[in-house]
Amino acid sequence: MSESVAASVASVDALPAHEAAKLFASCCGSTAWVQGMIARRPFQTLTVLLREAEDLWWSLSPDDWREAFEHHPRIGEQRAAVSQSARASTWSAGEQRGAADAAMNVREALAEGNRDYERRFGHIYLVCATGMSAQEILALLRERLGNDPATELRVAAGEQAKITRLRLLKLFDTSTDVPPMISTHVLDTARGRPAAGVAVVLEQLAADGRGTPRELGRQVTDADGRVRELVDPARATALGAGTYRLTFETAAYFTTAGVEAFYPTVSVVFAVTDAAQHYHVPLLLSPFGYSTYRGS
């Protein structure tokens, strides 16, 4: 398949395994991920493919994640530790354009930061750098140096998940609407642990603000307090930019815990401006208050 022509999901579903593997490997360098994507065909729609790609990624081991990291060049460099395809190399260069255009002192600081990061964590500094300036990339690197190794590994894995999604969107024909990826993580700040078993409903609000909201998914947070993809593929047609609402059914959660709470539900309304991005909306919850923010 030509590297200048967007693929269709149907055509990739029908490809011989070794040819499909080359396409998937340009999006993520984990052998286990590529093999898993081959095994999960047919996808039939891009919505299902994106969901399966995300689910598969988070089911992999830390060693699989580290293998994927090695297929990226260091920020500010051109060559990865492991050979990349021409397509992946082109994408990497584009993703790091902000770092490539940086002033010399910023490039030197990035090189030093890369070395410090690798000494601390044992793998390259990975960030979804699309649209970021060199100064932003450097500031984030310095901030993440303060993480403990286990936390940072998951942060880096999250960055790889973003990169994979963006590359899949580049690889496939997105002339039809692609649903945004929306996830959440609920933390019980009063008890200092994830809030498992919280029912969460995702809706898209009417453009005029007066029509009936459209329900897009209904999930329950897992043992880690997460819902990794709130959009139900069966309801994901014709989605895109717009206003969305997450409703957390907190009364049942606190009742089960034997705790009196002030808010029976928590609603978070937010704007999606680019459906190609991942929108992560965490909730920090206590019986008498809550806060939220745009996460990563």
Buried (B, 14 or more C-beta within 10 A) or exposed (E): BEEEEBBEBEBBEEBEEEEBBEBBBBBBBBBBBBBBBBEBBEBEBBBBBBBBBBEBBBEBEEEBBBBBBBBBBBBBBEEBBEEBBEBBBBBBEEBBBBBBEBEEEBBEBBBEBBEBBEEBBEBBBBBBBBEBBBBBBBEBBEEBBEBEEEEBBEBBBBBBBBBBBBBBBBBBBBEEBBBBBBBBBBBBBBEEEBBBBBBBBBBBBEEEEEEEBBBBBBBEBBEBBBBBBBBBBEBBEEBBEBBBBBBBBBBEBBEEBEEEBEBEEBEBEEEBEEBBBBBBBBBBBBBEEBEBEEBE
